[in-house]
Amino acid sequence: MVPVTGQGSGGRAGQPVRVALLGSGGSIGRQTVDVLARHLDGFKVIALATGSQRQILEEQVRLLRPLVVSIADPRAARSLELPAGTEIVGGEDALESIVTRPDVDLVVVATGGLVALRSVLAALEAGKVVATANKETLVAGGHLVMPIVRRLAAGAAAATGDSHHPLAEPLGWLRPIDSEHSAIWQCLVGEDHAAIERLLLTASGGPFLHATAADIAAATPERALRHPTWTMGAKITIDSATLANKGLEIIEARWLYDVPLSDIAVVVHPQSVVHSAVHFVDGSVKAQLGTPDMRLPIQYALTYPERLASPAAAVDLIAAGRLDFLAPDEGRFPALRIAREAGLAGPRASTAFISADEVAVARFLGGTLDFNGISRLLEAAVERFGTSASTDASEPALDQLISLDREVRQFSEAYR
């Protein structure tokens, strides 16, 4: 475990926080690079890893000068041009070797999919702070991740003798980057957990908020990718259109904040100014507001408990004019209901949901599945692998989750 110091990111007192970034070539990864590049006095980038974006990685290396990089695509790796002082790490265990390096304090997980779970577990077991935009880590593996996080927080509290130290709380070790979960985290700083009445996750409603059922049934990838407020990768944009992302966030919230699923609600807020809120037992509601710019929650996760100047402009409430709130329509967007049911059924069902969703979105974008087919596939996968087909009430281990992910993907590819 890294020494617990006065720094919230577990680094060395008075020294830059040493960072490993997984998924540097994606949307969240590129925005994380932008944040890091603006604060190089406070951060030293040790490692960058991406899938196949060779040119983007080379540009990032020139900007941040990491010690090591990893790129999953073998052809891209062979043609990668690196400056002196930067080495390439390959092999099946490349990401685990990066996140467990002794010269890494903070790991940023900007990758999607269940594949990140192994790296997150390895990083936490090695005593690294993890800031994650990866929903699947907690949706499938919350029962594996959170016990480690709580143990680290308890260890930090004992080591410092300070129960209010940034690392003496679970969210000091596992930091959410999603705007909604960052908002709830910010609302809960300094609050008593027992005072929480319920959590309120906001949703933009996506591009089909006011569309008829017939319009939704005829949705094309081009229309589904036109998100009204956020600029994101294709997968998360489609998940926003189906509201599957909000279902995943409900399950995440259950693990992050130790709140029952029944105490987590969703409200549609088209302006995306209120990023989420917490209702307290005394009737108070605390919300976090901001412009729809992912660099804000990314930077908060990197610099917690401090706040630094940000490239994102502060929200202008006068210019916003009005803030609307609507109940989600689970009839037109059934993925929200299916995700909640999966969360109630347990890790196998929630794993089936995320694995099927990844295939379903890819098939929709590729033209082999219609928009409503995404939800039909999700329901079929959850039913087959998470409920009626499983009588095992035990919590699955990592290898079992990976095996289940493979089965669900095969089923989802063949689904008609």
KOLZA-117190 format. One record per residue (C-alpha): residue in one letter; residue number from 1; x, y, z. Coordinates in nm, 4 decimals, always signed. Example, Ala and Ser with C-alpha at 12.3 -4.5 7.8 and 13.67 -1.06 7.14 Angstrom:
- code:pos:X:Y:Z
- A:1:+1.2300:-0.4500:+0.7800
- S:2:+1.3670:-0.1060:+0.7140
//
This chain:
- code:pos:X:Y:Z
- M:1:+0.0000:+0.0000:+0.0000
- V:2:+0.1259:+0.3501:-0.0815
- P:3:+0.2065:+0.5753:+0.2153
- V:4:-0.0906:+0.7748:+0.3387
- T:5:+0.0137:+1.1384:+0.3441
- G:6:-0.1596:+1.4708:+0.3539
- Q:7:-0.2370:+1.4392:-0.0157
- G:8:-0.5803:+1.3131:-0.1081
- S:9:-0.4419:+1.1004:-0.3903
- G:10:-0.2139:+0.8919:-0.1715
- G:11:+0.1035:+1.0417:-0.3108
- R:12:+0.4176:+1.1795:-0.1489
- A:13:+0.3734:+1.4998:+0.0473
- G:14:+0.4756:+1.8020:-0.1575
- Q:15:+0.5382:+1.5959:-0.4720
- P:16:+0.3306:+1.5591:-0.7940
- V:17:+0.0752:+1.2799:-0.7925
- R:18:+0.1968:+1.0037:-1.0230
- V:19:-0.0736:+0.8914:-1.2654
- A:20:-0.1444:+0.5916:-1.4894
- L:21:-0.4214:+0.6484:-1.7438
- L:22:-0.5994:+0.3504:-1.9004
- G:23:-0.8016:+0.4267:-2.2129
- S:24:-0.6175:+0.7453:-2.3056
- G:25:-0.7399:+0.7380:-2.6660
- G:26:-1.1127:+0.7428:-2.5901
- S:27:-1.3379:+1.0407:-2.5209
- I:28:-1.2874:+1.0386:-2.1423
- G:29:-0.9195:+0.9560:-2.1845
- R:30:-0.8555:+1.2502:-2.4154
- Q:31:-1.0350:+1.4880:-2.1796
- T:32:-0.8329:+1.3487:-1.8881
- V:33:-0.5148:+1.4223:-2.0837
- D:34:-0.6371:+1.7788:-2.1303
- V:35:-0.6900:+1.8179:-1.7534
- L:36:-0.3514:+1.6646:-1.6702
- A:37:-0.1705:+1.8808:-1.9245
- R:38:-0.3109:+2.1927:-1.7576
- H:39:-0.1769:+2.0902:-1.4159
- L:40:+0.1627:+1.9363:-1.4812
- D:41:+0.2937:+2.1017:-1.1670
- G:42:+0.0645:+1.8765:-0.9637
- F:43:+0.0738:+1.5560:-1.1715
- K:44:+0.3386:+1.3373:-1.3291
- V:45:+0.2042:+1.0984:-1.5938
- I:46:+0.3817:+0.7661:-1.5528
- A:47:+0.1836:+0.5513:-1.7969
- L:48:-0.0648:+0.5751:-2.0825
- A:49:-0.2571:+0.2797:-2.2268
- T:50:-0.5003:+0.2609:-2.5171
- G:51:-0.6465:+0.0099:-2.7573
- S:52:-0.5479:+0.0993:-3.1133
- Q:53:-0.5270:+0.4780:-3.1485
- R:54:-0.1577:+0.4959:-3.2380
- Q:55:-0.1518:+0.8547:-3.3658
- I:56:-0.3421:+0.9884:-3.0640
- L:57:-0.1107:+0.8008:-2.8289
- E:58:+0.2001:+0.9394:-2.9994
- E:59:+0.0640:+1.2933:-2.9617
- Q:60:-0.0126:+1.2318:-2.5941
- V:61:+0.3350:+1.0915:-2.5349
- R:62:+0.4955:+1.4012:-2.6837
- L:63:+0.2784:+1.6185:-2.4586
- L:64:+0.3033:+1.4274:-2.1300
- R:65:+0.6304:+1.2303:-2.1616
- P:66:+0.5217:+0.9168:-1.9729
- L:67:+0.7727:+0.6510:-1.8729
- V:68:+0.5714:+0.3640:-2.0230
- V:69:+0.2892:+0.3109:-2.2712
- S:70:+0.0796:+0.0161:-2.3783
- I:71:-0.1295:-0.0308:-2.6922
- A:72:-0.3407:-0.3421:-2.7341
- D:73:-0.3338:-0.3588:-3.1143
- P:74:-0.0143:-0.5526:-3.2107
- R:75:+0.0121:-0.3822:-3.5516
- A:76:-0.0183:-0.0376:-3.3962
- A:77:+0.2393:-0.1340:-3.1349
- R:78:+0.4935:-0.2335:-3.4004
- S:79:+0.4691:+0.1029:-3.5754
- L:80:+0.4548:+0.3157:-3.2608
- E:81:+0.7155:+0.5927:-3.2569
- L:82:+0.8271:+0.6812:-2.9046
- P:83:+1.0775:+0.9383:-2.7812
- A:84:+1.3800:+0.8389:-2.5782
- G:85:+1.2859:+0.7623:-2.2204
- T:86:+0.9461:+0.6082:-2.2991
- E:87:+0.9167:+0.2314:-2.3244
- I:88:+0.6332:+0.0106:-2.4438
- V:89:+0.4798:-0.2634:-2.2297
- G:90:+0.2951:-0.5490:-2.3981
- G:91:+0.1404:-0.8845:-2.3223
- E:92:-0.1823:-1.0031:-2.1617
- D:93:-0.0831:-0.8631:-1.8208
- A:94:+0.0292:-0.5236:-1.9501
- L:95:-0.2429:-0.3226:-1.7775
- E:96:-0.2022:-0.5017:-1.4449
- S:97:+0.1737:-0.4446:-1.4570
- I:98:+0.1158:-0.0747:-1.5237
- V:99:-0.1384:-0.0116:-1.2472
- T:100:+0.0669:-0.1948:-0.9841
- R:101:+0.3940:-0.0105:-1.0527
- P:102:+0.5510:+0.1277:-0.7323
- D:103:+0.5837:+0.4704:-0.8959
- V:104:+0.2078:+0.5034:-0.9568
- D:105:-0.0176:+0.6711:-0.6983
- L:106:-0.3399:+0.7222:-0.8931
- V:107:-0.4951:+0.5103:-1.1701
- V:108:-0.7520:+0.6670:-1.4022
- V:109:-0.9770:+0.4109:-1.5724
- A:110:-1.1277:+0.5623:-1.8871
- T:111:-1.1941:+0.2310:-2.0612
- G:112:-1.5316:+0.0674:-2.1107
- G:113:-1.6354:-0.2921:-2.0634
- L:114:-1.5827:-0.5640:-1.8062
- V:115:-1.2200:-0.5988:-1.9170
- A:116:-1.1260:-0.3154:-1.6796
- L:117:-1.2357:-0.5039:-1.3676
- R:118:-0.9164:-0.7074:-1.3389
- S:119:-0.7023:-0.3930:-1.3578
- V:120:-0.9163:-0.2099:-1.1014
- L:121:-0.8892:-0.4975:-0.8556
- A:122:-0.5129:-0.5204:-0.9100
- A:123:-0.4691:-0.1464:-0.8578
- L:124:-0.6719:-0.1407:-0.5376
- E:125:-0.4980:-0.4492:-0.3989
- A:126:-0.1695:-0.2667:-0.4605
- G:127:-0.2962:+0.0317:-0.2620
- K:128:-0.3533:+0.2699:-0.5519
- V:129:-0.6258:+0.5333:-0.5654
- V:130:-0.8594:+0.4611:-0.8603
- A:131:-1.0630:+0.7253:-1.0443
- T:132:-1.3009:+0.5479:-1.2795
- A:133:-1.5419:+0.6264:-1.5585
- N:134:-1.6007:+0.2547:-1.6094
- K:135:-1.9568:+0.1606:-1.5139
- E:136:-1.9065:-0.2111:-1.5634
- T:137:-1.6515:-0.2364:-1.2811
- L:138:-1.9152:-0.1823:-1.0135
- V:139:-2.2211:-0.3037:-1.2019
- A:140:-2.0680:-0.6510:-1.2394
- G:141:-1.8013:-0.6524:-0.9696
- G:142:-1.9195:-0.4241:-0.6927
- H:143:-1.9204:-0.7203:-0.4526
- L:144:-1.5505:-0.7716:-0.5316
- V:145:-1.4388:-0.4092:-0.5427
- M:146:-1.6073:-0.2456:-0.2443
- P:147:-1.4698:-0.4748:+0.0307
- I:148:-1.1158:-0.3818:-0.0813
- V:149:-1.2065:-0.0128:-0.0895
- R:150:-1.3537:-0.0241:+0.2610
- R:151:-1.0464:-0.2055:+0.3910
- L:152:-0.8187:+0.0603:+0.2413
- A:153:-1.0273:+0.3386:+0.3958
- A:154:-1.0211:+0.1714:+0.7375
- G:155:-0.6444:+0.1284:+0.7087
- A:156:-0.5979:+0.4958:+0.6227
- A:157:-0.8147:+0.6032:+0.9162
- A:158:-0.6066:+0.3878:+1.1516
- A:159:-0.2759:+0.5053:+1.0044
- T:160:-0.3589:+0.8748:+1.0253
- G:161:-0.5776:+0.8707:+1.3340
- D:162:-0.8056:+1.1011:+1.1358
- S:163:-1.1485:+0.9701:+1.0369
- H:164:-1.1932:+1.2786:+0.8176
- H:165:-0.8755:+1.2253:+0.6136
- P:166:-0.9583:+1.2136:+0.2393
- L:167:-0.8371:+0.8524:+0.2224
- A:168:-1.0259:+0.7458:+0.5372
- E:169:-1.3446:+0.7161:+0.3314
- P:170:-1.4195:+0.4692:+0.0498
- L:171:-1.4732:+0.7466:-0.2053
- G:172:-1.1218:+0.8688:-0.1385
- W:173:-0.9961:+0.5427:-0.2920
- L:174:-1.2590:+0.4724:-0.5596
- R:175:-1.3502:+0.8032:-0.7213
- P:176:-1.6363:+0.8261:-0.9708
- I:177:-1.5822:+1.0268:-1.2882
- D:178:-1.9363:+1.0035:-1.4270
- S:179:-2.0945:+1.3472:-1.3899
- E:180:-2.3935:+1.2063:-1.2003
- H:181:-2.1894:+1.0122:-0.9480
- S:182:-1.9409:+1.2940:-0.9096
- A:183:-2.2367:+1.5200:-0.8297
- I:184:-2.3668:+1.2880:-0.5590
- W:185:-2.0163:+1.2475:-0.4173
- Q:186:-1.9783:+1.6249:-0.3962
- C:187:-2.3190:+1.6576:-0.2304
- L:188:-2.2243:+1.4011:+0.0357
- V:189:-1.8897:+1.5514:+0.1406
- G:190:-1.9167:+1.6273:+0.5125
- E:191:-2.2621:+1.4684:+0.5443
- D:192:-2.3673:+1.1847:+0.7753
- H:193:-2.4562:+0.8737:+0.5750
- A:194:-2.7497:+0.8101:+0.8090
- A:195:-2.9033:+1.1416:+0.7002
- I:196:-2.9518:+1.0242:+0.3392
- E:197:-3.3166:+0.9803:+0.2454
- R:198:-3.2610:+0.8970:-0.1219
- L:199:-3.0398:+0.9713:-0.4183
- L:200:-3.1672:+1.1413:-0.7316
- L:201:-2.9859:+1.0697:-1.0582
- T:202:-3.0595:+1.3115:-1.3399
- A:203:-3.0855:+1.2048:-1.7034
- S:204:-3.0853:+1.4274:-2.0097
- G:205:-3.3454:+1.2074:-2.1747
- G:206:-3.1279:+1.1697:-2.4827
- P:207:-3.2282:+1.2511:-2.8405
- F:208:-3.5651:+1.0714:-2.8195
- L:209:-3.7023:+1.2367:-2.5058
- H:210:-4.0135:+1.3696:-2.6831
- A:211:-4.0254:+1.1119:-2.9647
- T:212:-4.3294:+0.8915:-3.0131
- A:213:-4.3064:+0.5162:-2.9716
- A:214:-4.3257:+0.4830:-3.3508
- D:215:-4.0395:+0.7294:-3.4000
- I:216:-3.8271:+0.5435:-3.1485
- A:217:-3.8963:+0.2116:-3.3187
- A:218:-3.7722:+0.3591:-3.6462
- A:219:-3.4620:+0.5237:-3.4922
- T:220:-3.1428:+0.5123:-3.6958
- P:221:-2.7889:+0.5181:-3.5568
- E:222:-2.7395:+0.8666:-3.7015
- R:223:-3.0376:+1.0040:-3.5061
- A:224:-2.9496:+0.8125:-3.1897
- L:225:-2.5986:+0.9589:-3.1882
- R:226:-2.7262:+1.3200:-3.1841
- H:227:-2.7105:+1.3789:-2.8125
- P:228:-2.8680:+1.7153:-2.7247
- T:229:-2.6185:+1.8280:-2.4573
- W:230:-2.3164:+1.5976:-2.4123
- T:231:-2.0322:+1.5103:-2.6478
- M:232:-1.9409:+1.1480:-2.5754
- G:233:-1.8286:+0.8250:-2.7362
- A:234:-2.0734:+0.6246:-2.9492
- K:235:-2.1414:+0.3537:-2.6881
- I:236:-2.2368:+0.5888:-2.4040
- T:237:-2.4358:+0.8089:-2.6432
- I:238:-2.6529:+0.5150:-2.7501
- D:239:-2.6867:+0.4089:-2.3858
- S:240:-2.8126:+0.7594:-2.3135
- A:241:-3.0666:+0.7274:-2.5933
- T:242:-3.2044:+0.4006:-2.4490
- L:243:-3.1615:+0.5145:-2.0831
- A:244:-2.9555:+0.1984:-2.0263
- N:245:-2.6810:+0.4228:-1.8905
- K:246:-2.9113:+0.5498:-1.6192
- G:247:-2.9976:+0.1935:-1.5224
- L:248:-2.6278:+0.1161:-1.4899
- E:249:-2.5809:+0.4265:-1.2768
- I:250:-2.8536:+0.3101:-1.0375
- I:251:-2.6592:-0.0110:-0.9757
- E:252:-2.3334:+0.1830:-0.9428
- A:253:-2.4912:+0.4146:-0.6874
- R:254:-2.6054:+0.1198:-0.4790
- W:255:-2.2403:+0.0133:-0.4424
- L:256:-2.0693:+0.3530:-0.4241
- Y:257:-2.2947:+0.5055:-0.1609
- D:258:-2.4223:+0.1933:+0.0201
- V:259:-2.7847:+0.2890:-0.0452
- P:260:-3.0631:+0.0385:-0.1317
- L:261:-3.1805:+0.0352:-0.4923
- S:262:-3.5263:+0.1342:-0.3687
- D:263:-3.3808:+0.4635:-0.2428
- I:264:-3.2308:+0.5622:-0.5790
- A:265:-3.4540:+0.7483:-0.8251
- V:266:-3.4112:+0.8897:-1.1750
- V:267:-3.5467:+1.2204:-1.3023
- V:268:-3.5178:+1.3499:-1.6582
- H:269:-3.3579:+1.6944:-1.6723
- P:270:-3.3085:+1.7994:-2.0382
- Q:271:-3.0826:+2.0985:-1.9716
- S:272:-2.8125:+1.8823:-1.8015
- V:273:-2.7296:+2.1609:-1.5561
- V:274:-2.8256:+1.9755:-1.2377
- H:275:-2.6032:+1.6696:-1.2485
- S:276:-2.7671:+1.4874:-0.9569
- A:277:-2.8985:+1.5504:-0.6062
- V:278:-2.9357:+1.4029:-0.2586
- H:279:-3.2532:+1.4152:-0.0495
- F:280:-3.1867:+1.4227:+0.3250
- V:281:-3.4116:+1.3058:+0.6068
- D:282:-3.4848:+1.6631:+0.7184
- G:283:-3.6407:+1.7451:+0.3820
- S:284:-3.3390:+1.9296:+0.2452
- V:285:-3.2207:+1.8625:-0.1089
- K:286:-2.8598:+1.9283:-0.2069
- A:287:-2.7722:+1.9359:-0.5786
- Q:288:-2.4547:+1.9899:-0.7790
- L:289:-2.4824:+2.2133:-1.0851
- G:290:-2.2371:+2.2749:-1.3658
- T:291:-2.1910:+2.3066:-1.7384
- P:292:-2.2087:+1.9757:-1.9283
- D:293:-1.8316:+1.9360:-1.9575
- M:294:-1.6707:+1.6090:-1.8480
- R:295:-1.3476:+1.7845:-1.7585
- L:296:-1.5188:+1.9112:-1.4425
- P:297:-1.5843:+1.5698:-1.2817
- I:298:-1.2545:+1.4357:-1.4170
- Q:299:-1.0624:+1.7165:-1.2493
- Y:300:-1.2546:+1.6800:-0.9228
- A:301:-1.1601:+1.3109:-0.9072
- L:302:-0.7954:+1.3924:-0.9779
- T:303:-0.7565:+1.6793:-0.7319
- Y:304:-0.9914:+1.5786:-0.4473
- P:305:-1.0211:+1.7186:-0.1827
- E:306:-0.8857:+2.0337:-0.3469
- R:307:-1.0502:+2.2366:-0.6224
- L:308:-0.8380:+2.3980:-0.8913
- A:309:-0.9127:+2.6397:-1.1736
- S:310:-1.0863:+2.4568:-1.4582
- P:311:-1.1045:+2.5080:-1.8353
- A:312:-1.4827:+2.4670:-1.8150
- A:313:-1.6913:+2.7797:-1.7734
- A:314:-1.9161:+2.8103:-1.4687
- V:315:-2.2841:+2.7511:-1.5347
- D:316:-2.4799:+3.0692:-1.6094
- L:317:-2.8195:+3.0236:-1.4453
- I:318:-2.9599:+3.3412:-1.5941
- A:319:-2.8646:+3.2294:-1.9432
- A:320:-3.0099:+2.8848:-1.8704
- G:321:-3.3412:+3.0541:-1.8012
- R:322:-3.5297:+2.7478:-1.6866
- L:323:-3.4635:+2.4019:-1.5481
- D:324:-3.7159:+2.1289:-1.6275
- F:325:-3.7657:+1.7957:-1.4504
- L:326:-3.9720:+1.5035:-1.5808
- A:327:-4.0439:+1.1487:-1.4759
- P:328:-3.8757:+0.8881:-1.7025
- D:329:-4.1094:+0.6933:-1.9307
- E:330:-4.0174:+0.3283:-1.8800
- G:331:-4.2758:+0.2267:-2.1374
- R:332:-4.0822:+0.3951:-2.4177
- F:333:-3.7445:+0.3307:-2.2528
- P:334:-3.7667:-0.0154:-2.0919
- A:335:-3.3899:-0.0536:-2.0483
- L:336:-3.4171:+0.1502:-1.7273
- R:337:-3.6596:-0.1004:-1.5752
- I:338:-3.4575:-0.3990:-1.6973
- A:339:-3.1388:-0.2626:-1.5394
- R:340:-3.3089:-0.2037:-1.2043
- E:341:-3.4457:-0.5586:-1.2082
- A:342:-3.0986:-0.6884:-1.2925
- G:343:-2.9526:-0.4949:-1.0014
- L:344:-3.2061:-0.6498:-0.7661
- A:345:-3.1343:-0.9992:-0.9022
- G:346:-2.7603:-0.9754:-0.8291
- P:347:-2.4174:-0.9741:-0.9957
- R:348:-2.4932:-1.2423:-1.2540
- A:349:-2.7971:-1.0556:-1.3822
- S:350:-2.6208:-0.7189:-1.3859
- T:351:-2.3224:-0.8753:-1.5639
- A:352:-2.5590:-1.0221:-1.8219
- F:353:-2.7069:-0.6760:-1.8701
- I:354:-2.3780:-0.4984:-1.9367
- S:355:-2.2335:-0.7734:-2.1559
- A:356:-2.5485:-0.7944:-2.3661
- D:357:-2.5683:-0.4161:-2.3882
- E:358:-2.2194:-0.3867:-2.5322
- V:359:-2.3051:-0.6345:-2.8088
- A:360:-2.6531:-0.4889:-2.8633
- V:361:-2.5205:-0.1360:-2.9124
- A:362:-2.2532:-0.2581:-3.1533
- R:363:-2.5145:-0.4516:-3.3498
- F:364:-2.7460:-0.1498:-3.3627
- L:365:-2.4651:+0.0698:-3.4912
- G:366:-2.3741:-0.2027:-3.7391
- G:367:-2.7294:-0.2374:-3.8689
- T:368:-2.8069:-0.5924:-3.7500
- L:369:-3.0417:-0.4917:-3.4666
- D:370:-3.3146:-0.2288:-3.4525
- F:371:-3.3243:+0.0308:-3.1751
- N:372:-3.5975:-0.1412:-2.9721
- G:373:-3.4094:-0.4661:-3.0246
- I:374:-3.1477:-0.3375:-2.7802
- S:375:-3.3951:-0.3555:-2.4920
- R:376:-3.5386:-0.6870:-2.6114
- L:377:-3.1912:-0.8367:-2.6139
- L:378:-3.1119:-0.6972:-2.2699
- E:379:-3.4242:-0.8509:-2.1209
- A:380:-3.3586:-1.1864:-2.2854
- A:381:-3.0006:-1.1965:-2.1594
- V:382:-3.0921:-1.1006:-1.8026
- E:383:-3.3675:-1.3621:-1.7968
- R:384:-3.1472:-1.6377:-1.9348
- F:385:-2.8241:-1.5771:-1.7450
- G:386:-2.9246:-1.3804:-1.4399
- T:387:-3.2488:-1.5222:-1.3087
- S:388:-3.4262:-1.8353:-1.4293
- A:389:-3.1129:-2.0073:-1.5626
- S:390:-2.9147:-1.9654:-1.2405
- T:391:-2.9900:-2.1243:-0.9049
- D:392:-2.6482:-2.0391:-0.7616
- A:393:-2.6972:-1.7722:-0.4953
- S:394:-2.3238:-1.7273:-0.4307
- E:395:-2.1445:-1.4144:-0.5443
- P:396:-1.9372:-1.4905:-0.8568
- A:397:-1.5595:-1.4599:-0.8490
- L:398:-1.3679:-1.2651:-1.1134
- D:399:-1.3005:-1.5665:-1.3363
- Q:400:-1.6682:-1.6631:-1.3197
- L:401:-1.7708:-1.3122:-1.4265
- I:402:-1.5292:-1.3227:-1.7201
- S:403:-1.6647:-1.6621:-1.8241
- L:404:-2.0222:-1.5356:-1.7931
- D:405:-1.9349:-1.2287:-1.9992
- R:406:-1.8087:-1.4570:-2.2768
- E:407:-2.1285:-1.6697:-2.2697
- V:408:-2.3567:-1.3675:-2.2758
- R:409:-2.1690:-1.2167:-2.5691
- Q:410:-2.2040:-1.5360:-2.7698
- F:411:-2.5764:-1.5484:-2.6922
- S:412:-2.6170:-1.1805:-2.7826
- E:413:-2.4369:-1.2136:-3.1156
- A:414:-2.6694:-1.4972:-3.2146
- Y:415:-2.9879:-1.3351:-3.0789
- R:416:-3.2617:-1.2731:-3.3348
//
